[in-house]
């Protein structure tokens, strides 16, 4: 088989998943430090995309806005289904 007879796959998915996990971890910790229920606040943000659900503490609000809501959901579902 010649080298040109197959299709190579290229994916940045794993790297982006790691980035989103780091974002969610930082946001979770910031919310926890400020006394909020991190799960409730992150779910509120994902459902509404209203950034006021996320604290500004440790730049968490700006950080979570670096990830699209669809990316957050895809990463969470992928993690849940593979662990």
Secondary structure as GFF3:
##gff-version 3
##sequence-region A 1 83
A	DSSP	three_ten_helix	3	5	.	.	.	ID=ss1
A	DSSP	alpha_helix	13	33	.	.	.	ID=ss2
A	DSSP	alpha_helix	38	48	.	.	.	ID=ss3
A	DSSP	three_ten_helix	51	53	.	.	.	ID=ss4
A	DSSP	three_ten_helix	57	59	.	.	.	ID=ss5
A	DSSP	alpha_helix	60	64	.	.	.	ID=ss6
A	DSSP	alpha_helix	69	82	.	.	.	ID=ss7
###
